[in-house]
Amino acid sequence: MTSPTISEEEKLKKPWKYEGYPGFSKRMASSDDFFLCRRFGELNARAILLMQDRIARKEEELHRMDCDAQKGPDDPGDSSSLRFEPRMEREKLLDELIPMLQQYSKAPISPPNSSKELFLTRVCKTNTSYPIPKSEPGVPPKNTKSPT
């Protein structure tokens, strides 16, 4: 099947049809200044918080198992060995934690809105904001009246 020949005039009349995402992607990739993508910061934060909570619940469960073992008689199940663990539920729990911790460790934990240039704002009671120079964090810029 051969593709139809399209005139340049037709392409100029309907660029969305003939360039579309392939053309848009090519332009975005042409320079770091054009390469802008949504980072889904809020969703990433929620997903990371969910992972943290799931891991923390497993951690609490493991801690309870360890405490129970320490309260019991002096037998091999007292937390003294991983190799000779008689309580298989502890090892099973650790096996469940391994992929969870690996996934969490690979999660994008850096702030989603961080950029090459840091720009801080101070919001006062009047909700007026103005930039804070990187050299003087927490101090209003000179020649700028602080809102009262």
N, CA, C and O of each residue as an XYZ file, in Angstrom:
592
protein
N       0.847     -1.183      0.000
C       0.000      0.000      0.000
C       0.887      1.240      0.000
O       1.768      1.378      0.849
N       0.661      2.112     -0.923
C       1.452      3.337     -1.019
C       0.697      4.476     -0.360
O      -0.530      4.551     -0.413
N       1.461      5.359      0.262
C       0.820      6.497      0.906
C       0.555      7.574     -0.134
O       1.352      7.773     -1.052
N      -0.565      8.263      0.014
C      -0.911      9.302     -0.960
C       0.057     10.480     -0.875
O       0.577     10.789      0.197
N       0.287     11.118     -1.986
C       1.142     12.298     -2.015
C       0.328     13.494     -1.523
O      -0.772     13.760     -2.007
N       0.886     14.192     -0.569
C       0.190     15.336      0.020
C       0.989     16.588     -0.307
O       2.202     16.632     -0.105
N       0.310     17.588     -0.807
C       0.985     18.829     -1.188
C       1.407     19.601      0.060
O       0.833     19.445      1.138
N       2.418     20.430     -0.118
C       2.878     21.291      0.973
C       1.771     22.250      1.396
O       1.639     22.585      2.573
N       0.987     22.680      0.429
C      -0.120     23.588      0.734
C      -1.128     22.913      1.663
O      -1.612     23.522      2.617
N      -1.438     21.647      1.372
C      -2.363     20.888      2.210
C      -1.788     20.701      3.618
O      -2.514     20.801      4.607
N      -0.477     20.429      3.703
C       0.176     20.264      4.995
C       0.115     21.550      5.817
O      -0.068     21.513      7.034
N       0.270     22.700      5.131
C       0.216     23.981      5.828
C      -1.196     24.314      6.291
O      -1.369     24.979      7.313
N      -2.206     23.861      5.553
C      -3.587     24.123      5.932
C      -4.002     23.309      7.160
O      -4.795     23.770      7.980
N      -3.457     22.097      7.276
C      -3.847     21.191      8.358
C      -2.616     20.602      9.045
O      -2.398     19.392      8.983
N      -1.803     21.447      9.704
C      -0.584     20.921     10.316
C      -0.856     19.904     11.428
O      -0.061     18.987     11.635
N      -1.978     20.062     12.147
C      -2.311     19.117     13.201
C      -2.506     17.701     12.665
O      -2.258     16.716     13.359
N      -2.955     17.624     11.416
C      -3.226     16.323     10.819
C      -1.943     15.659     10.312
O      -1.774     14.447     10.442
N      -1.052     16.448      9.744
C       0.116     15.860      9.098
C       1.379     15.885      9.948
O       2.304     15.104      9.723
N       1.411     16.767     10.906
C       2.561     16.772     11.819
C       2.184     16.108     13.134
O       2.829     15.146     13.548
N       1.159     16.606     13.785
C       0.651     16.001     15.005
C       1.725     15.693     16.039
O       2.707     16.423     16.180
N       1.512     14.584     16.765
C       2.442     14.206     17.824
C       3.829     13.835     17.310
O       4.812     14.128     17.990
N       3.956     13.206     16.148
C       5.329     12.954     15.680
C       6.136     14.249     15.519
O       7.295     14.314     15.929
N       5.519     15.284     14.917
C       6.204     16.565     14.755
C       6.419     17.270     16.080
O       7.478     17.846     16.329
N       5.394     17.218     16.932
C       5.483     17.831     18.252
C       6.603     17.175     19.061
O       7.395     17.867     19.700
N       6.670     15.853     19.037
C       7.705     15.113     19.760
C       9.089     15.454     19.251
O      10.031     15.608     20.029
N       9.204     15.571     17.938
C      10.504     15.912     17.338
C      10.967     17.284     17.805
O      12.139     17.472     18.131
N      10.054     18.233     17.835
C      10.409     19.588     18.306
C      10.786     19.573     19.789
O      11.766     20.200     20.189
N      10.007     18.857     20.599
C      10.301     18.789     22.035
C      11.688     18.201     22.277
O      12.428     18.682     23.134
N      12.035     17.171     21.529
C      13.308     16.482     21.728
C      14.489     17.247     21.148
O      15.637     16.876     21.393
N      14.237     18.296     20.390
C      15.317     19.017     19.717
C      16.181     19.845     20.667
O      17.303     20.209     20.315
N      15.672     20.151     21.874
C      16.421     20.979     22.805
C      15.921     20.741     24.219
O      14.735     20.490     24.435
N      16.836     20.821     25.184
C      16.432     20.698     26.584
C      15.447     21.794     26.969
O      14.601     21.590     27.839
N      15.551     22.954     26.327
C      14.646     24.058     26.642
C      13.211     23.763     26.209
O      12.271     24.311     26.783
N      13.033     22.909     25.207
C      11.702     22.569     24.708
C      11.155     21.298     25.340
O       9.956     21.031     25.259
N      12.027     20.512     25.969
C      11.603     19.221     26.495
C      10.915     19.402     27.844
O      11.560     19.352     28.892
N       9.626     19.608     27.810
C       8.826     19.818     29.016
C       7.778     18.722     29.095
O       6.994     18.524     28.167
N       7.776     18.028     30.191
C       6.803     16.962     30.410
C       6.190     17.103     31.787
O       6.837     17.552     32.733
N       4.963     16.721     31.879
C       4.285     16.732     33.167
C       4.888     15.640     34.044
O       5.120     14.525     33.577
N       5.138     15.953     35.299
C       5.774     14.995     36.202
C       4.793     14.316     37.149
O       5.186     13.417     37.892
N       3.549     14.715     37.141
C       2.542     14.120     37.998
C       2.989     14.114     39.464
O       2.911     13.094     40.148
N       3.456     15.267     39.924
C       3.989     15.388     41.271
C       3.030     14.958     42.360
O       3.420     14.219     43.264
N       1.792     15.399     42.296
C       0.817     15.050     43.330
C       0.543     13.550     43.325
O       0.445     12.929     44.384
N       0.419     12.970     42.134
C       0.178     11.528     42.051
C       1.391     10.736     42.530
O       1.248      9.726     43.218
N       2.594     11.203     42.160
C       3.810     10.542     42.644
C       3.871     10.595     44.168
O       4.212      9.607     44.817
N       3.542     11.740     44.726
C       3.574     11.883     46.184
C       2.587     10.922     46.837
O       2.917     10.272     47.829
N       1.384     10.828     46.289
C       0.380      9.922     46.864
C       0.811      8.471     46.743
O       0.628      7.684     47.672
N       1.381      8.118     45.607
C       1.842      6.734     45.419
C       2.973      6.406     46.390
O       3.014      5.312     46.953
N       3.885      7.349     46.586
C       4.999      7.136     47.517
C       4.469      7.015     48.949
O       4.934      6.173     49.717
N       3.504      7.852     49.301
C       2.914      7.761     50.638
C       2.217      6.417     50.848
O       2.280      5.848     51.937
N       1.560      5.916     49.815
C       0.922      4.607     49.912
C       1.973      3.511     50.106
O       1.803      2.622     50.941
N       3.061      3.579     49.328
C       4.132      2.599     49.493
C       4.701      2.657     50.906
O       4.933      1.624     51.534
N       4.926      3.879     51.404
C       5.450      4.046     52.767
C       4.526      3.387     53.781
O       4.982      2.677     54.677
N       3.228      3.624     53.636
C       2.271      3.088     54.597
C       2.247      1.560     54.550
O       2.215      0.907     55.593
N       2.262      0.997     53.359
C       2.264     -0.463     53.239
C       3.520     -1.070     53.868
O       3.448     -2.081     54.565
N       4.652     -0.452     53.617
C       5.912     -0.939     54.196
C       5.882     -0.785     55.714
O       6.317     -1.681     56.437
N       5.374      0.339     56.197
C       5.309      0.582     57.645
C       4.418     -0.439     58.340
O       4.727     -0.887     59.444
N       3.301     -0.813     57.688
C       2.427     -1.831     58.279
C       3.149     -3.167     58.393
O       3.028     -3.862     59.402
N       3.898     -3.523     57.358
C       4.678     -4.771     57.394
C       5.763     -4.689     58.466
O       6.033     -5.662     59.169
N       6.375     -3.520     58.578
C       7.408     -3.308     59.591
C       6.829     -3.504     60.997
O       7.447     -4.150     61.843
N       5.643     -2.945     61.237
C       4.988     -3.103     62.542
C       4.677     -4.571     62.815
O       4.844     -5.052     63.935
N       4.227     -5.269     61.792
C       3.920     -6.693     61.937
C       5.188     -7.490     62.281
O       5.161     -8.371     63.140
N       6.282     -7.173     61.610
C       7.555     -7.842     61.886
C       8.017     -7.544     63.312
O       8.509     -8.425     64.016
N       7.849     -6.290     63.720
C       8.230     -5.901     65.077
C       7.419     -6.677     66.116
O       7.969     -7.133     67.119
N       6.104     -6.829     65.878
C       5.258     -7.608     66.796
C       5.742     -9.060     66.870
O       5.802     -9.647     67.950
N       6.084     -9.625     65.721
C       6.592    -11.006     65.702
C       7.884    -11.118     66.507
O       8.073    -12.074     67.259
N       8.767    -10.144     66.346
C      10.031    -10.157     67.096
C       9.782    -10.047     68.597
O      10.402    -10.762     69.384
N       8.886     -9.161     68.992
C       8.573     -8.990     70.419
C       7.967    -10.264     70.996
O       8.325    -10.679     72.098
N       7.052    -10.887     70.256
C       6.449    -12.137     70.721
C       7.504    -13.216     70.896
O       7.466    -13.980     71.860
N       8.447    -13.278     69.962
C       9.507    -14.287     70.043
C      10.402    -14.042     71.256
O      10.857    -14.991     71.893
N      10.653    -12.782     71.574
C      11.517    -12.458     72.706
C      10.845    -12.740     74.040
O      11.528    -12.982     75.036
N       9.520    -12.714     74.077
C       8.786    -12.976     75.314
C       8.671    -14.470     75.597
O       8.433    -14.877     76.734
N       8.840    -15.278     74.562
C       8.665    -16.722     74.706
C       9.863    -17.388     75.358
O      10.780    -16.712     75.824
N       9.852    -18.724     75.392
C      10.945    -19.477     76.002
C      12.238    -19.332     75.194
O      12.217    -18.907     74.039
N      13.333    -19.684     75.805
C      14.642    -19.624     75.136
C      14.772    -20.793     74.168
O      15.431    -21.792     74.456
N      14.145    -20.649     73.044
C      14.258    -21.675     72.015
C      14.781    -21.030     70.743
O      14.984    -19.816     70.714
N      15.000    -21.799     69.703
C      15.585    -21.226     68.482
C      14.736    -20.146     67.805
O      15.226    -19.510     66.872
N      13.512    -19.911     68.219
C      12.670    -18.893     67.604
C      12.767    -17.540     68.252
O      11.844    -16.734     68.128
N      13.842    -17.265     68.935
C      13.952    -16.036     69.717
C      14.600    -14.865     68.977
O      15.061    -13.929     69.631
N      14.652    -14.875     67.698
C      15.241    -13.804     66.874
C      16.757    -13.861     66.810
O      17.385    -12.903     66.360
N      17.357    -14.948     67.245
C      18.822    -14.996     67.280
C      19.446    -15.445     65.965
O      20.666    -15.382     65.818
N      18.644    -15.896     65.010
C      19.228    -16.406     63.770
C      18.272    -16.208     62.608
O      17.064    -16.398     62.746
N      18.815    -15.829     61.473
C      18.020    -15.791     60.247
C      18.092    -17.140     59.536
O      17.108    -17.617     58.971
N      19.263    -17.734     59.576
C      19.466    -18.991     58.867
C      18.625    -20.120     59.442
O      18.127    -20.961     58.694
N      18.463    -20.150     60.744
C      17.735    -21.234     61.399
C      16.400    -20.738     61.959
O      16.000    -21.127     63.057
N      15.726    -19.892     61.213
C      14.455    -19.295     61.640
C      13.364    -20.370     61.685
O      12.963    -20.889     60.642
N      12.890    -20.702     62.871
C      11.834    -21.709     62.948
C      10.439    -21.122     62.682
O       9.494    -21.853     62.386
N      10.327    -19.805     62.791
C       9.032    -19.146     62.562
C       8.989    -18.676     61.114
O       9.451    -17.582     60.791
N       8.443    -19.492     60.268
C       8.453    -19.213     58.834
C       7.643    -17.966     58.473
O       7.860    -17.369     57.419
N       6.723    -17.576     59.335
C       5.933    -16.378     59.021
C       6.813    -15.121     59.004
O       6.534    -14.179     58.262
N       7.861    -15.108     59.811
C       8.774    -13.946     59.783
C       9.529    -13.901     58.466
O       9.647    -12.842     57.850
N      10.040    -15.049     58.034
C      10.771    -15.088     56.772
C       9.840    -14.762     55.607
O      10.235    -14.064     54.672
N       8.626    -15.255     55.658
C       7.637    -14.959     54.609
C       7.376    -13.449     54.547
O       7.300    -12.868     53.465
N       7.244    -12.831     55.704
C       7.015    -11.387     55.762
C       8.200    -10.618     55.174
O       8.011     -9.659     54.427
N       9.402    -11.035     55.508
C      10.593    -10.390     54.936
C      10.644    -10.584     53.426
O      11.033     -9.672     52.698
N      10.254    -11.766     52.949
C      10.203    -12.014     51.498
C       9.200    -11.071     50.824
O       9.436    -10.621     49.703
N       8.099    -10.774     51.489
C       7.108     -9.830     50.952
C       7.660     -8.407     50.943
O       7.344     -7.621     50.050
N       8.474     -8.082     51.925
C       9.027     -6.727     52.039
C      10.081     -6.427     50.973
O      10.213     -5.279     50.547
N      10.825     -7.427     50.542
C      11.934     -7.186     49.609
C      11.477     -6.468     48.339
O      12.040     -5.419     48.028
N      10.486     -6.969     47.583
C      10.082     -6.215     46.380
C       9.451     -4.863     46.699
O       9.573     -3.917     45.921
N       8.775     -4.774     47.846
C       8.176     -3.495     48.230
C       9.264     -2.452     48.466
O       9.140     -1.310     48.023
N      10.328     -2.843     49.160
C      11.437     -1.919     49.429
C      12.188     -1.568     48.152
O      12.623     -0.429     47.979
N      12.341     -2.541     47.256
C      13.011     -2.257     45.985
C      12.210     -1.244     45.176
O      12.775     -0.299     44.625
N      10.902     -1.438     45.105
C      10.046     -0.498     44.372
C      10.097      0.886     45.008
O      10.184      1.895     44.308
N      10.045      0.930     46.331
C      10.089      2.216     47.038
C      11.420      2.920     46.798
O      11.456      4.137     46.614
N      12.512      2.161     46.800
C      13.840      2.754     46.606
C      14.013      3.347     45.215
O      14.839      4.239     45.023
N      13.254      2.869     44.254
C      13.342      3.379     42.880
C      12.358      4.517     42.616
O      12.379      5.120     41.543
N      11.511      4.806     43.574
C      10.481      5.832     43.390
C      11.120      7.213     43.263
O      12.147      7.485     43.885
N      10.505      8.091     42.450
C      11.028      9.459     42.289
C      10.717     10.305     43.513
O       9.648     10.909     43.608
N      11.654     10.344     44.442
C      11.405     11.040     45.703
C      11.809     12.510     45.641
O      11.442     13.280     46.528
N      12.564     12.921     44.605
C      12.944     14.335     44.520
C      11.710     15.166     44.232
O      10.761     14.673     43.621
N      11.706     16.415     44.660
C      10.538     17.268     44.442
C      10.212     17.370     42.963
O      11.103     17.628     42.154
N       8.949     17.172     42.592
C       8.579     17.175     41.189
C       8.737     18.517     40.496
O       8.850     18.559     39.271
N       8.747     19.614     41.239
C       8.834     20.927     40.623
C      10.234     21.521     40.691
O      10.420     22.701     40.391
N      11.233     20.709     41.084
C      12.583     21.253     41.158
C      13.062     21.545     39.737
O      12.758     20.797     38.808
N      13.794     22.611     39.577
C      14.296     22.985     38.265
C      15.736     23.421     38.410
O      16.290     23.445     39.509
N      16.339     23.770     37.268
C      17.739     24.186     37.294
C      17.928     25.424     38.164
O      18.946     25.559     38.842
N      16.965     26.311     38.146
C      17.056     27.557     38.893
C      16.022     27.546     40.011
O      14.830     27.386     39.751
N      16.462     27.712     41.237
C      15.575     27.709     42.386
C      14.868     29.060     42.480
O      15.515     30.103     42.391
N      13.574     29.048     42.655
C      12.816     30.273     42.801
C      11.903     30.103     44.003
O      10.968     29.302     43.966
N      12.162     30.838     45.053
C      11.366     30.767     46.262
C      10.443     31.970     46.335
O      10.761     33.046     45.828
N       9.314     31.779     46.962
C       8.435     32.923     47.191
C       8.060     32.957     48.654
O       7.988     31.930     49.328
N       7.827     34.160     49.123
C       7.367     34.354     50.493
C       5.946     34.895     50.396
O       5.692     35.886     49.710
N       5.049     34.253     51.072
C       3.660     34.693     51.073
C       3.369     35.239     52.462
O       3.533     34.555     53.473
N       2.934     36.481     52.479
C       2.649     37.146     53.745
C       1.157     37.061     54.050
O       0.395     36.441     53.308
N       0.756     37.683     55.137
C      -0.638     37.644     55.553
C      -1.577     38.155     54.468
O      -2.732     37.736     54.395
N      -1.088     39.051     53.635
C      -1.932     39.608     52.586
C      -1.912     38.738     51.331
O      -2.505     39.104     50.316
N      -1.237     37.594     51.390
C      -1.093     36.681     50.265
C      -0.361     37.306     49.092
O      -0.522     36.868     47.953
N       0.441     38.325     49.363
C       1.278     38.921     48.339
C       2.571     38.124     48.293
O       3.157     37.829     49.334
N       3.011     37.781     47.118
C       4.262     37.025     47.040
C       5.286     37.812     46.240
O       4.938     38.570     45.335
N       6.534     37.624     46.579
C       7.621     38.240     45.854
C       8.811     37.299     45.924
O       8.913     36.504     46.859
N       9.713     37.374     44.953
C      10.824     36.422     44.921
C      11.822     36.662     46.040
O      12.035     37.792     46.478
N      12.430     35.569     46.492
C      13.499     35.639     47.479
C      14.771     35.212     46.763
O      14.838     34.090     46.263
N      15.774     36.066     46.699
C      17.009     35.694     46.009
C      17.651     34.479     46.655
O      17.570     34.295     47.869
N      18.293     33.646     45.832
C      18.945     32.447     46.349
C      20.035     32.801     47.356
O      20.296     32.039     48.288
N      20.669     33.954     47.169
C      21.759     34.343     48.052
C      21.275     34.748     49.441
O      22.044     34.706     50.402
N      20.023     35.135     49.553
C      19.497     35.594     50.835
C      18.161     34.920     51.146
O      17.133     35.595     51.200
N      18.159     33.596     51.352
C      16.872     32.962     51.626
C      16.237     33.501     52.897
O      16.905     33.688     53.914
N      14.940     33.745     52.819
C      14.205     34.221     53.981
C      14.256     35.719     54.184
O      13.655     36.237     55.126
N      14.969     36.429     53.309
C      15.096     37.877     53.442
C      14.470     38.527     52.214
O      14.784     38.137     51.089
N      13.584     39.519     52.406
C      12.982     40.184     51.239
C      14.056     40.838     50.370
O      15.062     41.323     50.888
N      13.845     40.854     49.043
C      14.831     41.497     48.171
C      14.938     42.978     48.495
O      13.978     43.598     48.954
N      16.106     43.534     48.253
C      16.310     44.959     48.478
C      15.450     45.754     47.510
O      15.127     45.287     46.418
N      15.094     46.924     47.911
C      14.270     47.835     47.130
C      12.851     47.278     46.920
O      12.157     47.696     45.994
N      12.438     46.379     47.737
C      11.076     45.848     47.663
C      10.453     46.049     49.022
O      10.996     45.616     50.039
N       9.327     46.696     49.036
C       8.647     46.903     50.298
C       7.928     45.630     50.688
O       7.206     45.032     49.890
N       8.137     45.232     51.914
C       7.462     44.058     52.428
C       6.000     44.406     52.665
O       5.704     45.446     53.253
N       5.078     43.553     52.219
C       3.653     43.854     52.447
C       3.358     43.885     53.935
O       3.915     43.106     54.708
N       2.488     44.782     54.321
C       2.112     44.895     55.734
C       0.663     44.588     55.930
O       0.169     44.633     57.057
